[in-house]
Amino acid sequence: MKAHIERKIIRWIHIILSIPILGYIYGPVAALTYPALAVKFVFLPIIILSGFWLWKGSLVKKWIRKSADRKRVLK
């Protein structure tokens, strides 16, 4: 997958999953048990991970490539 397509997909996931957080803050979602748990334990971690990936994903990929190259050299 090309980098710009991957970035667009992750950005849209990040934006779309942020909408329930607005409902949690400004709406009655916090009073409802299951939607509140979904926001806290499903949506929020995915939003945080996608944000970190958008921010530092290139460095993580570079680090993974370097470690894979080192393993190939050692074999």
C-alpha positions, 0 to 999 in steps of 0.5 A, spaced: 500 500 500 502 506 498 504 511 503 499 516 501 493 511 501 495 508 508 495 515 511 488 517 508 485 511 511 488 512 518 486 519 518 479 517 516 479 512 521 481 517 526 476 522 524 470 518 524 472 514 531 472 521 534 465 523 533 463 518 539 467 522 543 464 528 542 457 525 544 461 522 550 463 529 552 457 533 550 451 528 549 448 523 554 452 518 552 456 518 558 450 516 562 449 510 558 453 504 560 454 500 554 456 506 549 460 509 555 464 503 555 465 502 548 467 510 547 472 508 553 475 502 551 474 501 544 474 508 540 479 512 545 485 507 544 484 506 537 484 514 536 490 514 540 494 509 536 492 512 529 494 518 532 501 516 534 501 512 527 500 518 523 505 522 527 510 517 528 509 511 523 514 513 519 519 512 524 516 505 527 516 503 519 524 505 519 525 501 526 522 495 523 526 495 517 532 496 520 531 490 525 529 486 520 535 487 516 539 486 522 536 479 523 537 477 515 545 479 516 545 475 523 542 469 519 
